[in-house]
Amino acid sequence: MTRPRLVTGARLHYDDVRAEHVLLIPEGVVRLNPTAAEVLGLCDGERSLADIVGALSLRYDGADVGDDVRELLDAMTQRGLVVDAP
């Protein structure tokens, strides 16, 4: 995956009632932890995977987040929620 983006029809949302981040999809809702919401929020089809990892590493004081980001995006890709931008 080079430039990940959310699948068409999916959007990030913060549910005030439940006080949690969710990914709204045509088939329903996927509950997200705050870190997953941050990752998916950067998946705009413009940023590369390396750009996303770099941005998150800066947010987390230089932490090595690459494996975690790739694992999350792989799982979301397998579920059909994230695709590679053309």
Backbone as ProteinMPNN parsed JSONL, in Angstrom:
{"seq_chain_A": "MTRPRLVTGARLHYDDVRAEHVLLIPEGVVRLNPTAAEVLGLCDGERSLADIVGALSLRYDGADVGDDVRELLDAMTQRGLVVDAP", "coords_chain_A": {"N_chain_A": [[0.858, -1.17, 0.0], [0.647, 2.141, -0.933], [-0.428, 4.832, -0.945], [-2.687, 5.178, 1.189], [-6.275, 5.324, 1.557], [-9.576, 5.959, 2.838], [-12.219, 3.722, 2.023], [-14.595, 4.409, -0.553], [-17.521, 5.961, 0.565], [-17.125, 5.584, 3.245], [-16.598, 7.216, 6.384], [-14.927, 9.106, 8.889], [-15.986, 9.717, 12.232], [-16.846, 11.408, 15.241], [-18.505, 10.182, 17.903], [-20.475, 11.789, 19.972], [-22.295, 11.001, 21.951], [-21.537, 8.422, 22.753], [-18.959, 8.993, 23.279], [-16.719, 8.291, 21.641], [-14.582, 7.422, 18.872], [-15.662, 6.604, 15.606], [-15.974, 4.694, 12.595], [-17.924, 5.333, 10.004], [-19.739, 3.33, 7.863], [-21.399, 2.101, 4.905], [-22.581, -0.361, 5.629], [-22.767, -0.264, 8.358], [-21.305, 0.502, 11.522], [-17.989, 0.992, 12.641], [-16.262, 0.663, 15.534], [-13.662, 2.628, 16.889], [-10.451, 2.932, 18.447], [-8.787, 5.781, 19.935], [-6.189, 6.028, 18.79], [-6.29, 4.503, 16.41], [-8.19, 6.034, 15.093], [-6.701, 8.362, 14.692], [-4.737, 7.433, 12.897], [-6.334, 6.617, 10.683], [-7.454, 9.05, 10.091], [-5.417, 10.322, 8.786], [-5.268, 9.04, 6.409], [-5.684, 9.966, 3.512], [-5.365, 9.541, 0.843], [-3.535, 11.117, -0.363], [-1.259, 11.349, 1.209], [1.635, 9.372, 1.667], [2.308, 6.038, 2.888], [4.681, 6.164, 4.332], [4.716, 8.907, 4.939], [2.527, 9.074, 6.665], [3.339, 7.427, 8.794], [5.59, 8.911, 9.581], [4.391, 11.363, 10.404], [2.842, 10.502, 12.58], [4.824, 9.48, 14.229], [6.146, 11.822, 14.934], [4.101, 13.036, 16.45], [4.076, 11.354, 18.609], [6.447, 11.73, 20.019], [8.73, 10.765, 18.565], [8.433, 8.026, 18.573], [8.665, 4.625, 17.448], [6.435, 3.791, 15.293], [5.83, 2.467, 13.02], [5.401, -0.368, 12.471], [3.018, -0.829, 13.879], [1.236, 0.918, 12.573], [1.255, -0.125, 9.963], [0.203, -2.676, 10.513], [-2.397, -2.062, 11.435], [-3.446, -0.8, 9.125], [-3.237, -2.891, 7.292], [-5.091, -4.693, 8.399], [-7.43, -3.175, 8.177], [-7.543, -2.942, 5.441], [-7.919, -5.61, 4.678], [-10.483, -5.915, 5.607], [-11.785, -4.409, 3.807], [-12.023, -1.677, 4.144], [-10.083, 0.224, 3.801], [-8.305, 1.417, 1.043], [-5.887, 1.516, -1.654], [-4.922, 4.561, -3.017], [-5.535, 5.609, -6.375]], "CA_chain_A": [[0.0, 0.0, 0.0], [1.5, 3.324, -1.016], [-1.167, 6.031, -0.513], [-3.969, 4.659, 1.667], [-7.429, 6.193, 1.778], [-10.78, 5.228, 3.218], [-13.029, 3.273, 0.907], [-15.695, 5.317, -0.876], [-18.699, 5.752, 1.403], [-16.734, 5.519, 4.659], [-16.126, 8.488, 6.931], [-14.645, 9.149, 10.327], [-16.954, 10.522, 12.986], [-16.741, 11.29, 16.692], [-19.834, 10.007, 18.476], [-20.522, 12.504, 21.252], [-23.096, 10.262, 22.921], [-20.712, 7.322, 23.277], [-17.622, 9.539, 23.52], [-15.737, 7.457, 20.975], [-14.412, 7.584, 17.434], [-16.229, 5.519, 14.819], [-15.891, 4.764, 11.151], [-19.256, 5.069, 9.467], [-19.703, 2.66, 6.57], [-22.773, 1.801, 4.503], [-23.1, -1.556, 6.302], [-22.867, -0.08, 9.794], [-20.356, 1.343, 12.245], [-16.817, 0.318, 13.208], [-15.744, 1.423, 16.669], [-12.211, 2.823, 16.802], [-9.784, 3.569, 19.571], [-8.27, 7.081, 19.49], [-5.007, 5.893, 17.941], [-6.76, 4.068, 15.092], [-8.838, 7.203, 14.48], [-5.625, 9.247, 14.216], [-4.148, 6.833, 11.699], [-7.29, 6.687, 9.575], [-7.63, 10.455, 9.754], [-4.329, 10.717, 7.888], [-5.386, 8.254, 5.175], [-6.453, 10.821, 2.61], [-5.037, 9.232, -0.539], [-2.453, 12.013, -0.786], [-0.078, 11.01, 2.0], [2.157, 8.012, 1.532], [2.408, 5.301, 4.14], [5.834, 6.721, 5.047], [4.302, 10.209, 5.464], [1.629, 8.822, 7.798], [4.191, 6.938, 9.886], [6.396, 10.044, 10.038], [3.544, 12.314, 11.133], [2.476, 9.922, 13.87], [6.04, 9.391, 15.03], [6.345, 13.155, 15.511], [3.073, 13.247, 17.479], [4.382, 10.501, 19.756], [7.825, 11.966, 20.47], [9.712, 9.952, 17.862], [8.212, 6.592, 18.776], [8.662, 3.788, 16.256], [5.042, 3.361, 15.134], [5.678, 1.906, 11.678], [4.788, -1.701, 12.458], [1.632, -0.708, 14.342], [0.453, 1.56, 11.514], [1.097, -1.107, 8.88], [-0.694, -3.735, 10.986], [-3.755, -1.521, 11.42], [-3.886, -0.587, 7.746], [-3.429, -4.215, 6.687], [-6.359, -5.229, 8.904], [-8.522, -2.393, 7.583], [-7.568, -3.294, 4.015], [-8.542, -6.932, 4.583], [-11.92, -5.739, 5.849], [-12.328, -3.615, 2.708], [-12.3, -0.322, 4.607], [-9.005, 1.09, 3.318], [-7.798, 1.03, -0.274], [-4.762, 2.297, -2.142], [-5.375, 5.596, -3.951], [-5.001, 5.401, -7.739]], "C_chain_A": [[0.901, 1.229, 0.0], [0.809, 4.593, -0.521], [-2.566, 5.609, -0.053], [-5.04, 5.75, 1.808], [-8.603, 5.32, 2.216], [-11.54, 4.841, 1.968], [-14.165, 4.288, 0.676], [-16.921, 4.956, -0.036], [-18.394, 5.666, 2.886], [-16.287, 6.897, 5.119], [-15.923, 8.366, 8.429], [-15.624, 10.075, 11.005], [-16.652, 10.337, 14.476], [-18.145, 11.258, 17.245], [-19.843, 10.633, 19.865], [-21.264, 11.718, 22.324], [-22.265, 9.155, 23.571], [-19.301, 7.763, 23.631], [-16.536, 8.641, 22.935], [-15.705, 7.771, 19.479], [-15.011, 6.367, 16.744], [-15.943, 5.765, 13.343], [-17.263, 4.374, 10.633], [-19.101, 4.476, 8.073], [-21.137, 2.32, 6.186], [-23.389, 0.611, 5.246], [-23.256, -1.374, 7.807], [-21.807, 0.849, 10.342], [-19.211, 0.48, 12.762], [-16.301, 1.205, 14.325], [-14.225, 1.466, 16.599], [-11.661, 3.343, 18.117], [-9.177, 4.877, 19.054], [-7.063, 6.993, 18.557], [-5.398, 5.461, 16.532], [-7.433, 5.221, 14.365], [-7.791, 8.183, 13.951], [-5.009, 8.723, 12.929], [-5.089, 7.0, 10.513], [-7.562, 8.127, 9.156], [-6.563, 10.978, 8.81], [-4.39, 9.999, 6.543], [-6.291, 8.999, 4.188], [-6.191, 10.543, 1.133], [-3.95, 10.112, -1.115], [-1.15, 11.658, -0.074], [0.342, 9.569, 1.718], [2.137, 7.342, 2.899], [3.558, 5.852, 4.977], [5.496, 8.086, 5.653], [3.435, 10.039, 6.716], [2.437, 8.363, 9.009], [5.015, 8.087, 10.456], [5.603, 11.035, 10.863], [3.177, 11.782, 12.51], [3.681, 9.777, 14.789], [6.332, 10.737, 15.688], [5.353, 13.435, 16.639], [3.399, 12.493, 18.758], [5.863, 10.539, 20.107], [8.851, 11.02, 19.863], [9.555, 8.459, 18.027], [8.204, 5.858, 17.435], [7.267, 3.176, 16.118], [4.794, 2.635, 13.815], [4.978, 0.563, 11.643], [3.319, -1.64, 12.873], [0.737, -0.105, 13.264], [0.207, 0.573, 10.382], [0.12, -2.21, 9.273], [-2.148, -3.266, 10.952], [-4.264, -1.377, 9.988], [-4.067, -1.903, 7.007], [-4.769, -4.808, 7.115], [-7.545, -4.487, 8.286], [-8.654, -2.676, 6.085], [-8.246, -4.649, 3.822], [-10.049, -6.86, 4.802], [-12.583, -4.902, 4.754], [-12.635, -2.184, 3.069], [-11.264, 0.698, 4.177], [-8.525, 0.521, 1.996], [-6.612, 1.92, -0.627], [-5.297, 3.303, -3.165], [-4.77, 5.334, -5.332], [-3.903, 6.385, -8.074]], "O_chain_A": [[1.805, 1.346, 0.827], [1.401, 5.354, 0.245], [-3.52, 5.677, -0.828], [-4.758, 6.906, 2.126], [-8.617, 4.109, 1.993], [-11.506, 5.555, 0.966], [-14.627, 4.937, 1.615], [-17.304, 3.789, 0.056], [-19.313, 5.674, 3.705], [-15.679, 7.652, 4.36], [-16.63, 7.642, 9.13], [-16.044, 11.085, 10.44], [-16.257, 9.257, 14.914], [-18.901, 12.214, 17.073], [-19.29, 10.077, 20.814], [-20.888, 11.771, 23.495], [-22.292, 8.98, 24.789], [-18.534, 6.998, 24.216], [-15.575, 8.275, 23.611], [-16.657, 8.304, 18.91], [-14.887, 5.242, 17.228], [-15.705, 6.894, 12.913], [-17.709, 3.238, 10.8], [-18.423, 5.04, 7.214], [-22.006, 2.257, 7.056], [-24.6, 0.585, 5.466], [-23.821, -2.242, 8.472], [-21.451, 1.85, 9.72], [-19.43, -0.625, 13.26], [-15.944, 2.361, 14.097], [-13.58, 0.465, 16.288], [-12.327, 4.104, 18.819], [-9.065, 5.058, 17.841], [-6.932, 7.797, 17.634], [-4.88, 6.006, 15.557], [-7.268, 5.373, 13.154], [-7.971, 8.767, 12.883], [-4.786, 9.48, 11.985], [-4.677, 7.475, 9.455], [-7.868, 8.39, 7.992], [-6.78, 11.968, 8.111], [-3.63, 10.33, 5.634], [-7.479, 8.707, 4.051], [-6.732, 11.229, 0.267], [-3.49, 9.882, -2.233], [-0.077, 11.666, -0.677], [-0.491, 8.677, 1.556], [1.97, 7.996, 3.928], [3.429, 5.992, 6.193], [5.939, 8.395, 6.759], [3.591, 10.767, 7.696], [2.237, 8.857, 10.119], [5.13, 8.226, 11.673], [6.072, 11.502, 11.9], [3.198, 12.523, 13.494], [3.558, 9.938, 16.003], [6.719, 10.792, 16.855], [5.722, 14.006, 17.665], [3.048, 12.929, 19.854], [6.459, 9.517, 20.447], [9.739, 10.529, 20.56], [10.45, 7.698, 17.66], [7.786, 6.41, 16.417], [6.959, 2.165, 16.75], [3.666, 2.232, 13.53], [4.047, 0.375, 10.859], [2.476, -2.32, 12.287], [-0.389, -0.56, 13.063], [-0.917, 0.446, 9.897], [-0.7, -2.633, 8.458], [-3.027, -3.993, 10.492], [-5.383, -1.785, 9.677], [-4.965, -2.019, 6.173], [-5.499, -5.36, 6.292], [-8.544, -5.104, 7.917], [-9.756, -2.649, 5.536], [-9.052, -4.818, 2.907], [-10.801, -7.657, 4.241], [-13.798, -4.707, 4.769], [-13.421, -1.53, 2.385], [-11.53, 1.9, 4.184], [-8.36, -0.689, 1.843], [-6.367, 2.94, 0.017], [-6.041, 2.933, -4.073], [-3.626, 4.891, -5.44], [-3.354, 6.345, -9.175]]}, "name": "protein", "num_of_chains": 1, "seq": "MTRPRLVTGARLHYDDVRAEHVLLIPEGVVRLNPTAAEVLGLCDGERSLADIVGALSLRYDGADVGDDVRELLDAMTQRGLVVDAP"}
